[in-house]
Amino acid sequence: MAVKIFFCYAHQDEDMACKLRQHLKPLQRIGSIDIWYDHDICPGTEWGSEINKHLNEAQIILLLVSSGFMNSDYCYSIEMKQAIARHERGEAVVVPIILRPVYWHIAPIDKLQVLPKNAKPISSWIPQDKGYENVTNGICEVIQQWNAHNLSHPTEEKKRLLITLSQLIEAVKLQAQPAGRAAAIASTLQQLSTLIPHGVTLADILAGWLILSRRYEGEENAVVLRRNTCTQLAEITSQITNDQGNLTGAVKTWQAWLDAFKNSHDPRHATMARTFARELIELQEAASYAILEPCGHNEE
């Protein structure tokens, strides 16, 4: 699964932010990372909420440090404060990138490992591409450490989720119909279980399946089959959790699953990517209209 990277920078450093993104592009091409910065905001979108959304989803947050960054109240007091809080909770890794010479040796930046090597500003490298290359190599190491840590040291919350997912997978094998398809569903769930974002619960995923189990007239057979699967998953999951789910968590999870299938080099995953893309749109629309129903079965 691609590691989500967020750029926090002052607008006067936009040229260097774009240049850094170009140097990181090879990692994006092979599916190792997914980069976002405010250049990606679509016209008509409320920019503050969009930035906040991606800042909360990122696993690696790059602080592009310069005099402009240090002078920006929004970058320094709002974005960086939020990023550091997520760093301290273990939800993300914050990496300061020194763009230009500036006094940055103050808390909280001075407690973090900075790039490039020896904190030499990118603008001081000759040629500057050497500085960007050094930063890219450093980010590769951060990505490897992030992936290794999350595989070997899941949080207690993640451990609890994996336990309940294991219960669900076993229940699917026993209860889902037809029996042959049950094994395929259980296998897919096993693959997807490691890709669930931090903070998402089984009840959140159940909330998504409840939305996606709704049937509409005139749908293609493949869509009907998928809705039947979601119905079975919702019914089985309701036996494991009675908690009220949050559709926001479902949206985050479907986005992570979609990214995994989109970035896969297995041509068989193209169909799954299209399915999850359709479902993600449906969940996003449901979230925007706040039509989430209580988890569990409706009373007659």
N, C-alpha and C positions, 0 to 999 in steps of 0.2 A: 504494500500500500504506500502511496506517495506521502511523504512528510510535508505538511503544510507550512510554508514560510511566509512571514509577514514582514514588510518593510516599514519601519517607522523613520521618517525623514522630514527635513524642512524643505519647503518648495524650492528654495534657491539652490538646493542640491539635487534637483530632479535630473539633471544631466548625468551626474555620477550614479544615481539610483538606476537609471536606464542602462548605463554601461555595466553595472554590476549584474543586472538581470541578464544581459547578453552573455556574460561570462558563465552564468549559472545555467544557461539554456541547455547545454548538453545533458545536465542532470535531469532537467525536465523532460527532454526528449525520450530518455530511457525509463521514465516513470518513477524516478527516485524522489522527486520533489514536485510540489505544486506551489508556484509563487503567486502572491497577491500583494498589490499595493494600490493606492487610490487612483492610479491611472486606469484601473479596471472598472471603475464605477460607471454604470450606464447612465446616459442622460435621463433626467427625470427622477432618479433615485435619491432618496434622502441620505446624503453623504455621511452624516454622523452615525446613524444607525448601521449603515453598511460597513463603515470602518470598525465599529464596535463588534459587529458580528464576526468579521474575519479575524480581528485581534483575539477574540475569545476562542476561535477554532484553531488558531495556529499552534503548531508544536515547537517551531523555532521562530523567534522574533528577533529581527536584526535592527539594532539601533544605529542609524547612520549618523555618526557623531561629527559635528562641525560647529563653528561659531553660530551658524544659523539654527542648528538643532538646540544648542545650549540656550539660545536666546528665545526660542519658541515656547511660550507657555503651554500651548496645546501638546507639542511633542514631549516636553520635559515633565510637565506637571500632570498631564492627563494620560496620554498614551503610555509613557514610560512607567508611571505609577501603576497602571493596570497590568502592564507586562511584568513588572517586578513581582507583583502580588501572585501572578500565575506561576512565575519562576519559583518562588518560595514555597508554593503548594505542590511543586513537582509536576504541574500540568504542562509546562513548556520550558524551553531553554532560551534565555536571553543572551544574545551575543552582541556587544558593542563593536561596530566597525568604524575605525577612525578614518574619516575621509580627508580632512584637512587639519593642519596644525591648530590646536586649541587646548586650553587648559581644561582637562576633563577629570583630573584626579580628585574627585569628590564623590561622596556617597550618592546613589548606590552604585554608580558606574565603576568606581575604583575597586569594588569587591568582585567584579566579574572578569573573566578571562577575555581579553580583547583581541581583535585581529586588525591589521596584518601582524606578522611576527614582529616581536619587540615593540609593538604599538607604533610602528613607523607609519605615518599617514599615507594613504594611497597616493595623494597628490605629490608626495616627496619621492616616489619611486621613479626611476628613469630606466626604461619608459614606464608609464603608469600601468600599462597592461601587466607588468610584473607584479605590481601591487594587487591588482584584481585577481591574478592567478594565485597569489599567496592566500588571499581571502577565500577563494573557491576551494583550495586544498584544505583549508581550515574548516570550512563548512562541511566538506565531505567527512571529516573526522567527527564533527558534532553529530551528523546524521547517523553514522555508524554507531556511535556511543548511545544515541537516543534509541535506535532500534534494538541494540543489544540489551540495554537496561529494561526496556518494556517487555522484552521476551523473557528475561530471567528474573525480573523483580516486579511482578504485577502488584498494584496497590491492593489493600484489603478489600476495598470496594470492588475492584476488578475480580479478585479471587471469588468473592461472593457471587458475582454475576456469572462467572464461569461455572461455578457449582450448579446454579439454577439452570443454566443453559445445558449442562450435562444431563440434568434431570429431564429437561424438555426433550432433548435429542433421544433419550431412551424411551420416553413416553411416545414420541412420534413413531419410533420403530414398531411399537406395540399396537398403537391405536389408529394411525393414519391409514387411509384406504385410497386406492387398492394397495395391497401389501407390497407389490413390486415398486410402486412409486414411493412408498414410505421410506424405503432404503435410500432412494435418490434424494428425497427431501432432507433426511437426516444427515446425509453426506454433505450436502450444500450448507446446512446449518453449522456443521462442524468446521467447515472452511471459513465461514463468515464470522464465527464466534470471536475470533481473535482481532477482528477489525472494528469492534464496537467502540465508539469514542468514550473518553472519560466522562463520568457523571451520568451516563445513560443506564437506565434500569430495565429489567425484563418487562415491567409494566409499561414503560415507554414504547417498547417494541410491540407489545400487545396492542397498545393504542393505535399504532400504525396498521397492524393486521386487521383490526376492527374496521378502520376506514376503508381499507382496500378490499374487504370482503363484500362491500355493497355492490349489488348487481344492477345493471342498467340494460334496457332493451336494445337489441340490435348489435351487441358487441361480438367481436370475432371469437371463434372457438378457443384460440390460444389465450385470450383475455379471460374468458369464462373459466377455463381450466385453472388459470393462475388465481382467480378470485376464489374458486373452490379450495385451492391449497391454503390461501390466507384464512378462509373460514375454519378449516380444520386446525390450522396452527393457533388461531385465536381461541377455539374451543378447548384445545389441549392445554394451552398456556394459562387459561382461566382456572384450571385445576391446580396450578402451581402458585399463582399469585393473585391476591385480591386487592392489591394496591391500585390507586388511581394513577393512570399513566399521564405523561406529559407529551403532547404531540411534537413539541420542539425537539425532544430527545429522539423521537422517531425520525424526524426530518434529518437530524445530524447523522443518524445511523444509516439511513438510506443513501445519503450523500456519500458516506464513507464506502458503502458497498458498491455504489455506482462507480466511484473513482477506482476501486480495485478492479472491477471488470473492464473499465475503459482502458486502464493502463496495462492490462494483461496482454501478453504476446500470444496467448492461446486463441486461435480464431473461433473456437467453440464458444468463447465467452462474449462474442459480439451480440448474440441474441439476448443473453442475460443483461448486458449493458442497456440494450433498448428497453427491456422490461423494467429494469430499475429506474431508468430515466422517466418512463411514463408514470410509474408509481410515485416517484419523487415529486413530480409536478402535481399529482393528485393530493399528496400529503401537504405540500406547500399551500395549495389552494384551501385545503381544509383548515390549516393553521391560520391562514389569513382571515378566514370567516369565523374562526373560533367555533367550529361545529363538532369538536371532540365530544364523544359520548362517554359515559362512565364505562370503565372496564368491566367485563363480566357479561353475563347473559341478561337480556331484557326480560322482565317479568311479564307473563301473559296477563 
